[in-house]
Amino acid sequence: MNASFSPARIPKPLAWLCLLACFSVLNETIFNVSLPDIAADFGITPAAANWINTGFILTFAIGTSVYGKLSDIYGARKLLLFGLLLYGAGSCIGALLHASYPAVLLARLTQGAGVSAVPALLMTVVARYVAPEHQGKAFGIIGSAVACGEGLGPVIGGLTTGYLHWHLLFLIPLATLLTIPFFLRTLPAEPPSKTKMDVVGAFLLSAGVVFFTVFTTVYGWMYLAAAALIFGGFILRIRYASQPFIEPTLLRNRPFASGVVAGSILLGAVAGYVSMVPYLMKAIHHMPTSLIGIGILFPGTASVILFGMAGGVLSDKRGTRLTMIAGLGLIAAGFGIVSFWADRTPWLITGATILAFGGLSFVKTVISVTVASALSPEQSGSGMGLLNLACFLGEGIGVAMVGGLLTGRSLSFPLLPTVTDASAFLYSNLALVLIAAALFGGVLYGWVRR
């Protein structure tokens, strides 16, 4: 039965799910600022250290799509219980075995696979406990919880790593286990469905993504060849499977498919930039981890709330084209500041990060509207799910690619006359690469609009 809704009375299931939504995003960003410290502790390259975040994002992205399919078969209650227990298991592995890099990586993979159950249940809980006329407000509250997690992640990560130790970050998600008794009592058991899960298709997609992401890190051509073969097998699978993991009609919808690709490229470019910033601030400005989280990354993540509202208003009043141009301009300006003045005052990087996150808010709004408009009503659920999957995967690949470029140092040469510190050449040139990637995504979007 739908519950009444007002700012003074938020349904308890929604409040608990907001907490979980906050933690799911928090755990994506909480390790960002700690990656240079993790690399130093284990004596590993930035490419390897960035897999601490890349691994979480990849399993989170794939898991979100898989849980969405499984929820139709097993119901929300069982999946949420399984996901939270898996999330807690990953946290325990990381906290107890933090002296081993493989164990830490396994812990992050497990965390991502577990907490990805939460986004799959948002629609279910809102539909069940919130009246239709108030569901927009409910999703607004959930969006605020997600933005809160994005903002708090770098702050908590920086303070914990700077004053204690980064392995304690694994203990924070254990608080989500306190919600299990409530959900077991609140969510009813659901009878199993006759819908089947395309396990082979899910495995092929996951394996192809992993091999391609490894290629972007180490640039071994055999990984690219393996990814191409696996993706070929995945395409054949979804063409002939009776209930494919992804409907092939979506991939034949050119405006939709191109919009999804553009969104994943743009989000990947910003995610790569965010993963680069802690290394830049450590190497060039010798800034402590705690200050990087509070002074450099937090203002950017916090600005998402303001820019998100502004992007929605601008899109409604002036259209998606102008909003996309504004978003691309902000992203390019942010990356450009880093490229031209990477070795100047560190507070310029704060301003650059605010611009990059602000532009990202605009871009996400436009991509969502554009992709949704290319879908028929019966395709909207699976289509938007595929958009989320592609964007998360784009973020993971962007983080991995930046880690590989930082490790290879092939971009460490003088190019722009405004950069005089030799140690800043790598970061300045990498910012130019990210500008090129963002502009390519924007051009692709423009082609879709035409």
Secondary structure, 3 states (H helix, E strand, C coil): CCECCECCECCHHHHHHHHHHHHHHHHHHCCHHHHHHHHHHHCCCHHHHHHHHHHHHHHHHHHHHHHHHHHHHHCHHHHHHHHHHHHHHHHHHHHHCCCCHHHHHHHHHHHHHHHCHHHHHHHHHHHHHECHHHHHHHHHHHHHHHHHHHHHHHHHHHHHHHHCCHHHHHCHHHHHHHHHHHHHHHCCCCCCCCCCCCHHHHHHHHHHHHHHHHHHHHCCHHHHHHHHHHHHHHHHHHHHCCCCCCCHHHHCCHHHHHHHHHHHHHHHHHHHHHHHHHHHHHHCCCCCHHHHHHHHHHHHHHHHHHHHHHHHHHHHHHCHHHHHHHHHHHHHHHHHHHHHHCCCCCHHHHHHHHHHHHHHHHHHHHHHHHHHHCCCHHHHHHHHHHHHHHHHHHHHHHHHHHHHHHHHCCCCCCCCCCCCCHHHHHHHHHHHHHHHHHHHHHHHHHHHHC
